[in-house]
């Protein structure tokens, strides 16, 4: 109700402002004043407003940064997440640095060179030095960022996964299922045509590699162990998003995508780190996949290897379902 009243007040204020402007225009016409004529007074007012705008813009940026900083994600809970965050920090630092230089200059020029009937504009068509500066410097900065980004991405995706624990994440409207590869660490074949009853991911019972697979609707991970996720989708395009691990990969119908990473902080450690005993890692869908997309999420538990093995041993294999 409060939000509705605020919106109503804002709309009413805008309507009132428009009507006041209209009244001013009509009164100017009665006085015989040409409202389309731009005077030095108008230019001075607009110049001052432009100069004040940049102060408000920078002040609002600083205020929002300070106020909403606490809502940012906690530190990355994976090895590659630290590299991703470092890339993000460097990129944002450069963007903010340029922002705080270019915007004040832009608005100051609008103020300094505001219209004046005594001034005469100078046509300045070409300057090699300026063009070289504003072309070469951004090119060098962007090249460095691109090379740094490609190098970081290469480190993230080009890793040895021969000893990784293989886990499948299966998405469908509007739910996630998880299939562990069992003792042989090999996922059995699966096909959407085999989905029936407790076989919610379409595992092929004819494939012996599937007999020890474990199908659950919860996700447990051992800390400091490399995980190789295999992603599939039953119906539409989903996107498996684990923000605290800086991990996202599309789940595409008819194909298998994958991503490998190593979690480094247990759920309990992160609860202590954030001073939030209710903290949970979470798997979300980051593609608008339908009416209940917002509710497509799954808690993730990162625990010690001992606790993980204990939990995994309590689950039924596909053969015993």
N, C-alpha and C positions, 0 to 999 in steps of 0.2 A: 504494500500500500504506500509506503514511504517513497519507494522508487517511482511509482506512478505519479505521485504528487510532485516530485522533483521534475520529472519529464514534463508534466503539465505546466509547471511554473516556467520552465525554460522555453517551451513553445509559446506560451502567452507573452513572455517578455520579448521574444523575437517578433511576434505579431505587433506588439505595442511599438517596438522600435521602428519597424517598417512604416507604421502609420504616422509616427512622429516625423520621419523623413519626408513622407508624402505631404504632411501639413506644412513643413518647412519649404518644400518646393512650391506649393500653392501660394504661400505667403510671399515668396520671392517673386512669383509671377505678378501678384497684385502690386508689389512695390516697383515693378518694372525692371527687376534685376535679372540678368541672364545667368541662370544656374549652370550653364555649360561652359561659361568662361572661367578659365583657371587663372587665379591670381597668385602673386608671390606669397600672400598669406596662406593660401591653400597649400602651396608647395612646402612652406615652412612647417605647417602642421603635419603634413604627411611625412616629411623628412624626420621630424622629431618622433612621430609614431613608429617609423621604421627603426630608428635607433633604439627606442624603448622596447620594440619587439624582440630584438636580439638579446637584450638583457633578460627579458621574461623567458625566452626560449632556453638560454643557457641555465638560468636559475631553475626552471622547471625540470630540466634534464638532471641537474645535480640533486634536486629535492627528491625526484622519483628514484634515482639510483640509491640514495641513502635510505629512503623509506622502504623500498621493495627488495633490497639486497638480501634480506633474511629469507625471502621466498625462493631463492635460487637453490638448485640441487646441492646436496652436500658433496664432499670430495668424492672423486671417482672410486668405485669399489672394484676396479679391474686394472690389469696391467696396461692394456691398450687405452683404457679410459684416461689415464694420466697423460699419455701422449696426445690424445684428442683434446683434452682440456688445455694443454700447453699451446697447441695450435690455435685454439679458440682465443686464448688470452692474448697471444701475439697479434692475431688478426684484429681483435676488438681494440687493442691498445693503439694500433696504427689508425684505425677508423676514427676513434675518439680524438686522437691527436690532430688529425686533419680537420675533423669537424670543428674543433675549438679554434682553429686558425682561419679556415675559409669562411665560416658563417659570420663571425664578427667583421671580417673584411668586407664581405658582401653587403651586409646591412649598413656598415659605416660609409661605404661608397654611395649607397642610396641616399644617405643623409647628407654627405659632403657635397655631392654633385646634384642636389635637388634643383628644380627649375628656378631660374631667376631672370627677370626681364632684362637685366643689365648684362647677363652672361651670354656668350656666343659659343655654340657647340663647335668642337674641333673634330674634323674627320681624320681618324687615325687608322688607316686600313691595314698596316702591316708592320710587324716587328719580329725579325728573325730570332733575336735573343730570347724574347718572351715565349715564342712558340716552341723553341728548343727546350726551354726550362719546363713548361707545362706538359710537354710530350715525353721527354726523356725521364724525368723524375718519377711520374706515375708508372711508366713502363718498367723501370728498374724495380720499383716496389712491388708491383704486381707479379713480375717474373720471380722475385724472391719468394713471395707468398705461394705461388703456384708450385715451384720446385719443392719448397718446404712441405706443402700439403701432399704432393705426390709421394715424397719420401716417407712421410708419416703413414699414408695409406698403404704404401708398399710394406712397411714394417708390420702393419696390422693384419693384412690378408696373406702375405707370403710367409707363413710360418709352418713348421713341421707339426702335423697333427697325427702322426703315426701312433702316439701313445695317449691321445686324447680320449676321454670318455664320450661315447657317441649317444646323443639324446635327440629324439625327434619331438618337435613341437608342431602340433596339428591344429589348424584353425578352421572353425566353421561358424556360421551365424548362430548364436553369438556366444561362443564358448571356446576354450582352449583345452586340448587333451595332450598328455605327455606320454611318450613311449621310450622306456629305457632299453638299452640293447642287451642287458643281461650279462651272464658270465662270459660269453664268447665275444662281447663287445661288438657284435655285428647285428644290425637291424635286419629283420626279415623283410621280404618283399611285401608290398601293400598296394591295394587298389581300391578305389571308391566303390567298385562293384561288390566287394566282399563285406561291406558294412552291414551288420545285422546283429541285433541283440547287444551282448557285451563287447562285441568286436567293433568298437566305435570309430576306429581309425582305418578299418579295412585291411587288417593284417592277413597275409596269405598263409593259412595253416599248412599248406603243402611244402612250404619252405622251412627246412629244419632250423635255419637261423632264427626263425620267429618263435620257436617253441619256448625259449627262455626269456623272450621279451616281456617287459612289464608295462602294462597300460594303466595309467592313473590320471587323476584330475588335479594333481598337485605337483609342484616342482621343487625338488630338493637338490642342492648342489654342494659338493665338498669344497672347502676353501683351499686355495693354492693348488688346485688341480685343473689342468687344461680340459675344457669342455668343447666338443664339436657339436653344434646344433645343426640338425637337418630340419628344414621347414617345409611343410606342405599345407595345402588348403583344399577343403572339400567343395566349396561353392564359389565364392567371389574372392577378389583380391583383398587380402588382409596384410597387415604389417606388424610383425612382432617387435615390440618396442620395450626395452628394459632400460629406462632412463638412468638409473643409478650405476649401471655398468657401461653407459654410453654405447649401447648396442641397439641396432635396428636393422631388420632385414625383411623384405617383402616375402609373404607367403602366397605363391602363385598357383592357381589351379592347373593341374596337368604337368607340373615340374617340381623339382626339388632344389631349393636354395640352401646355402649353408653359411655359417659364421662360427669362428673359433675364438674363444677368449678364456681368460683365467680369472676367477673371482678372488679377491685378496682380503676382503673384510667380511667377517661373519655377521649375521643379522644381530646377534647380541652385541658385538663390538660396535656396530653402527648405532644401535640404540644408546649405548653409552656415549658414543662420539657426538650424537645429536641431542643428548639429554632428553630423549623421547622414548619411553618404554613401550609405546604403541607402534613404533616405526616398523614398517615392513617393506622389503623389496617387492616390486610388482612387475608383472608382464602385462602390457597394454596392447590394444590394437590401435595403430596410428594411421589407419586409413578409414575413411567414412564408409563403412561396409553395410549400413542399413539402419533401421530405426532404433535398434538397441546397441549400436556401436559403442556408445559411451559406457555401457556396462560390461564390455568384453574385457575382463581382466582376471589375472590369476596371481595370488601371492607367491613369492619365491622365498625359500628358506635356505640361507647359506650357513653351513655348520661345519664342524670338524669332520675329518674323514671317518673317524670312529663312529660318530653319531649318524653320519650319512649311510655307512655300511649297515648299521643296525636298522635304520629305517627301511633301507632297500631290502634287507633280508626278511622283513615282515610283510612284504608285498607278494601277491600271487603272480606267478608267471602266466603268460598267455595260454600255455598248455593246460594249466590247472584252473582256468576260469570256469 
